[in-house]
Amino acid sequence: MADDYTLDRELGRSETATVHLAHEAGPRGRLTRYALPPALASLLLIASATGLTAQRDDEFARRRRDMVDLIAGRDVSDAATLTAMRTVPRHEFVPPEYRGNAYGDFPLPIGYGQTISQPYIVAYMTEVLRPRAGMKVLEVGTGSGYQAAVLAAAGCEVYTVEIFEALATAARDRLAHLGYRGVTVRHGDGHFGWPEHAPFDAVIVTAAAGYIPPALIEQLKPGGRMVIPVGSVYGVQYLILVEKDARGQVTTRALIPVQFVPMLKGPR
């Protein structure tokens, strides 16, 4: 004898749920229809959904570990950076249609012509800043909030500026929902930094500028570091490390070639 259970429920229309039980007796079967109390049917549906969610989360966690192993196999070795990358759920920071690709080592679109950066680049730029607990960081270009979340997971206090109001609002809500309390989001033009909270131990810019904005240099604390992509969106861009020594002297050094969306002017 074999029992085949099928749960049918018309949400919002049916007062009760039903279960079809088919008993196979020889070549013919009998179909019996049973009514389940709505509360029990709801529990069955919730249990099924919970199991599927747990399986999905386990799969994302596995992919995230693989992603970080790939990054660590290159030239990123900072423990705080790698731990943060293992912790932050990148799939929560991409549009639903791209979640299946969230842990691939490539950028993904997030709307308004903007992207979430390649995981390796996020890790590389984070390591360059030498993140540590309590460090105050200015980020220019919030995007979906992923870079800010990585910095917060590394113990930093993050102030992040986004030029698109819709992205700033979405990132603020997303970061709050995921529990990243150490991130403050502002809608504005990142060329001017955030003077009310300056000086900063570090500055990170996630869009390519034609030049290094003077306000960002001014707001960098002596002994601080800034990492910023510089160059034309149609030409060569380099990731530039800006360092300010204890006397306020500034030096720059080109690190690696990169490709970022342009740093725009004027809030949108």
C-alpha positions as a printed NumPy array, in Angstrom:
array([[  0.   ,   0.   ,   0.   ],
       [  1.385,   3.435,  -0.929],
       [  0.148,   6.781,   0.419],
       [  0.504,   9.869,  -1.813],
       [ -0.102,  13.118,   0.059],
       [ -0.828,  16.384,  -1.771],
       [ -1.584,  19.599,   0.13 ],
       [ -3.985,  21.955,  -1.643],
       [ -4.831,  25.386,  -0.339],
       [ -6.239,  28.484,  -1.981],
       [ -4.781,  31.279,   0.118],
       [ -7.239,  34.04 ,   0.805],
       [-10.19 ,  32.123,  -0.607],
       [-10.53 ,  28.842,   1.274],
       [-11.52 ,  28.478,   4.903],
       [ -9.919,  25.054,   5.181],
       [ -7.1  ,  23.185,   3.505],
       [ -7.456,  19.686,   2.149],
       [ -5.249,  16.634,   1.838],
       [ -5.768,  14.025,  -0.853],
       [ -4.901,  10.484,   0.285],
       [ -4.701,   7.839,  -2.443],
       [ -4.616,   4.189,  -1.434],
       [ -3.371,   1.895,  -4.158],
       [ -5.107,  -1.512,  -3.866],
       [ -4.17 ,  -3.628,  -6.839],
       [ -4.719,  -1.955, -10.232],
       [ -7.234,   0.539,  -8.872],
       [ -7.051,   3.139,  -6.142],
       [ -9.453,   4.956,  -3.898],
       [ -9.318,   8.744,  -3.463],
       [-10.338,  10.027,  -0.065],
       [-10.608,  13.759,   0.697],
       [ -9.866,  15.029,   4.19 ],
       [-10.256,  18.558,   5.57 ],
       [ -7.398,  19.912,   7.713],
       [ -7.891,  22.724,  10.227],
       [ -6.478,  25.995,   8.829],
       [ -3.998,  26.307,  11.72 ],
       [ -2.504,  22.873,  11.031],
       [ -2.312,  23.545,   7.303],
       [ -0.533,  26.828,   8.017],
       [  1.987,  25.063,  10.251],
       [  2.704,  22.537,   7.496],
       [  3.265,  25.33 ,   4.976],
       [  5.494,  27.285,   7.387],
       [  7.56 ,  24.189,   8.187],
       [  8.059,  23.514,   4.485],
       [  9.06 ,  27.12 ,   3.781],
       [ 11.431,  27.158,   6.78 ],
       [ 13.166,  24.04 ,   5.533],
       [ 13.612,  25.509,   2.063],
       [ 14.963,  28.776,   3.541],
       [ 17.491,  26.873,   5.657],
       [ 18.669,  24.912,   2.609],
       [ 19.016,  28.127,   0.607],
       [ 20.952,  29.858,   3.404],
       [ 23.291,  26.872,   3.734],
       [ 23.976,  26.97 ,   0.001],
       [ 24.692,  30.72 ,   0.097],
       [ 27.034,  30.187,   3.06 ],
       [ 28.923,  27.495,   1.13 ],
       [ 29.267,  29.762,  -1.905],
       [ 30.444,  32.605,   0.31 ],
       [ 33.161,  30.413,   1.827],
       [ 34.259,  29.397,  -1.668],
       [ 34.336,  33.052,  -2.722],
       [ 36.553,  34.033,   0.207],
       [ 38.833,  31.041,  -0.345],
       [ 39.33 ,  32.288,  -3.91 ],
       [ 40.131,  35.798,  -2.668],
       [ 42.527,  34.485,  -0.023],
       [ 44.247,  32.437,  -2.708],
       [ 45.219,  35.654,  -4.449],
       [ 46.96 ,  38.461,  -2.556],
       [ 44.49 ,  39.387,   0.201],
       [ 45.628,  38.109,   3.599],
       [ 44.347,  40.591,   6.218],
       [ 42.468,  38.557,   8.837],
       [ 39.894,  41.255,   9.658],
       [ 39.072,  41.715,   5.973],
       [ 38.682,  38.014,   5.225],
       [ 36.58 ,  37.439,   8.342],
       [ 34.266,  40.285,   7.343],
       [ 33.945,  38.933,   3.809],
       [ 33.003,  35.52 ,   5.239],
       [ 30.364,  37.161,   7.434],
       [ 28.509,  39.594,   5.174],
       [ 25.739,  37.993,   3.04 ],
       [ 26.446,  39.481,  -0.385],
       [ 23.239,  37.953,  -1.778],
       [ 21.271,  40.373,   0.421],
       [ 22.894,  43.323,  -1.365],
       [ 22.017,  42.431,  -4.966],
       [ 18.632,  42.531,  -6.759],
       [ 16.637,  39.279,  -6.409],
       [ 17.148,  38.34 , -10.06 ],
       [ 20.944,  38.267,  -9.52 ],
       [ 21.092,  36.388,  -6.206],
       [ 22.096,  33.172,  -7.917],
       [ 25.27 ,  34.965,  -9.076],
       [ 25.903,  36.873,  -5.843],
       [ 29.086,  34.963,  -4.989],
       [ 30.678,  35.05 ,  -8.395],
       [ 33.847,  37.141,  -8.518],
       [ 32.43 ,  39.854, -10.757],
       [ 30.376,  43.055, -10.399],
       [ 26.585,  43.038, -10.721],
       [ 24.108,  45.803, -11.633],
       [ 22.064,  47.362,  -8.839],
       [ 20.135,  49.953, -10.852],
       [ 20.643,  53.583, -11.882],
       [ 23.694,  52.611, -13.917],
       [ 25.538,  51.559, -10.744],
       [ 27.091,  48.244,  -9.718],
       [ 28.095,  46.255,  -6.672],
       [ 31.848,  45.806,  -6.981],
       [ 33.67 ,  42.552,  -7.674],
       [ 34.251,  40.767,  -4.327],
       [ 38.019,  40.625,  -4.857],
       [ 38.146,  44.407,  -5.356],
       [ 36.022,  44.962,  -2.232],
       [ 38.419,  42.81 ,  -0.233],
       [ 41.523,  44.394,  -1.78 ],
       [ 40.352,  47.958,  -1.083],
       [ 39.302,  47.042,   2.452],
       [ 42.697,  45.495,   3.193],
       [ 44.501,  48.583,   1.854],
       [ 42.696,  50.68 ,   4.482],
       [ 44.017,  48.38 ,   7.265],
       [ 40.641,  48.146,   9.032],
       [ 40.522,  47.86 ,  12.803],
       [ 37.895,  48.132,  15.519],
       [ 36.792,  51.701,  16.207],
       [ 38.304,  53.173,  13.041],
       [ 36.169,  55.946,  11.537],
       [ 35.787,  55.576,   7.768],
       [ 34.209,  57.786,   5.115],
       [ 32.849,  55.946,   2.097],
       [ 31.9  ,  57.777,  -1.088],
       [ 29.479,  55.729,  -3.176],
       [ 27.214,  53.652,  -0.935],
       [ 25.585,  51.717,  -3.762],
       [ 23.698,  48.801,  -2.229],
       [ 25.625,  49.105,   1.057],
       [ 27.839,  46.017,   0.665],
       [ 31.227,  47.73 ,   1.066],
       [ 29.93 ,  49.623,   4.093],
       [ 28.692,  46.352,   5.614],
       [ 32.111,  44.731,   5.11 ],
       [ 33.831,  47.657,   6.835],
       [ 31.305,  47.569,   9.681],
       [ 31.83 ,  43.807,  10.065],
       [ 35.55 ,  44.55 ,  10.42 ],
       [ 34.719,  46.826,  13.356],
       [ 34.767,  50.211,  11.626],
       [ 32.391,  53.122,  12.2  ],
       [ 31.242,  53.996,   8.682],
       [ 29.841,  57.221,   7.254],
       [ 28.754,  56.67 ,   3.674],
       [ 27.494,  59.093,   1.028],
       [ 25.387,  58.119,  -1.998],
       [ 24.479,  60.455,  -4.855],
       [ 21.252,  58.615,  -5.844],
       [ 18.532,  59.178,  -3.266],
       [ 16.741,  55.921,  -4.115],
       [ 19.926,  53.892,  -3.578],
       [ 20.74 ,  55.753,  -0.355],
       [ 17.279,  55.05 ,   1.056],
       [ 17.348,  51.389,   0.04 ],
       [ 20.858,  50.9  ,   1.465],
       [ 19.905,  52.565,   4.754],
       [ 16.879,  50.294,   5.132],
       [ 18.83 ,  47.184,   4.093],
       [ 21.705,  47.831,   6.5  ],
       [ 19.3  ,  48.491,   9.368],
       [ 17.315,  45.334,   8.582],
       [ 20.502,  43.243,   8.565],
       [ 21.687,  44.75 ,  11.838],
       [ 24.625,  46.903,  10.727],
       [ 24.259,  49.615,  13.37 ],
       [ 27.709,  51.079,  12.797],
       [ 26.823,  52.57 ,   9.407],
       [ 25.321,  56.016,   8.805],
       [ 24.017,  56.728,   5.293],
       [ 23.594,  60.158,   3.718],
       [ 22.215,  61.25 ,   0.35 ],
       [ 24.57 ,  63.793,  -1.176],
       [ 27.546,  64.586,  -3.402],
       [ 30.589,  62.67 ,  -2.219],
       [ 33.033,  65.178,  -3.722],
       [ 32.468,  67.258,  -0.576],
       [ 32.897,  64.401,   1.874],
       [ 31.119,  64.702,   5.211],
       [ 32.765,  67.587,   7.088],
       [ 30.454,  67.321,  10.1  ],
       [ 32.073,  63.986,  10.998],
       [ 35.643,  64.714,   9.872],
       [ 38.444,  63.934,  10.327],
       [ 38.408,  60.3  ,   9.216],
       [ 40.961,  57.576,   9.832],
       [ 40.351,  56.33 ,   6.307],
       [ 38.453,  57.258,   3.145],
       [ 37.28 ,  54.824,   0.469],
       [ 35.797,  55.896,  -2.863],
       [ 33.905,  53.353,  -4.956],
       [ 33.538,  55.317,  -8.195],
       [ 36.192,  56.597, -10.589],
       [ 37.082,  60.252, -10.178],
       [ 38.869,  62.418, -12.718],
       [ 40.948,  63.808,  -9.847],
       [ 41.26 ,  63.337,  -6.099],
       [ 38.701,  65.719,  -4.527],
       [ 40.517,  68.22 ,  -2.242],
       [ 37.775,  67.985,   0.404],
       [ 38.479,  64.293,   0.858],
       [ 42.177,  64.953,   1.403],
       [ 41.342,  67.702,   3.909],
       [ 39.026,  65.405,   5.833],
       [ 41.618,  62.63 ,   6.069],
       [ 43.236,  62.488,   9.494],
       [ 47.067,  62.713,   9.768],
       [ 48.298,  59.138,   9.601],
       [ 45.24 ,  58.193,   7.577],
       [ 44.818,  56.397,   4.241],
       [ 42.523,  56.894,   1.295],
       [ 41.912,  54.493,  -1.58 ],
       [ 40.275,  55.91 ,  -4.705],
       [ 40.008,  54.877,  -8.377],
       [ 41.19 ,  57.683, -10.654],
       [ 40.888,  57.932, -14.419],
       [ 38.453,  58.16 , -17.293],
       [ 35.499,  55.81 , -17.525],
       [ 36.476,  55.293, -21.181],
       [ 40.211,  54.977, -20.56 ],
       [ 42.678,  53.663, -18.019],
       [ 41.819,  53.823, -14.332],
       [ 44.145,  53.1  , -11.449],
       [ 43.42 ,  52.48 ,  -7.823],
       [ 45.346,  55.18 ,  -5.99 ],
       [ 46.533,  54.998,  -2.401],
       [ 46.666,  58.407,  -0.72 ],
       [ 48.571,  58.656,   2.56 ],
       [ 48.794,  61.636,   4.903],
       [ 51.668,  61.551,   7.382],
       [ 51.722,  62.935,  10.913],
       [ 52.847,  66.357,   9.601],
       [ 50.008,  66.487,   7.07 ],
       [ 52.188,  65.766,   4.048],
       [ 50.35 ,  63.843,   1.336],
       [ 51.77 ,  61.171,  -0.953],
       [ 50.067,  59.091,  -3.633],
       [ 50.851,  55.733,  -5.174],
       [ 49.195,  53.787,  -8.   ],
       [ 48.275,  50.238,  -6.988],
       [ 46.414,  48.249,  -9.656],
       [ 44.399,  48.97 , -12.827],
       [ 40.639,  48.892, -12.231],
       [ 37.325,  49.644, -13.929],
       [ 34.667,  51.572, -11.994],
       [ 31.554,  53.555, -12.885],
       [ 32.221,  57.334, -12.953],
       [ 32.002,  59.489,  -9.849],
       [ 29.071,  61.793, -10.562],
       [ 28.404,  65.33 ,  -9.395],
       [ 25.164,  66.705,  -8.034],
       [ 22.658,  64.696,  -5.943],
       [ 20.043,  62.838,  -7.965]])
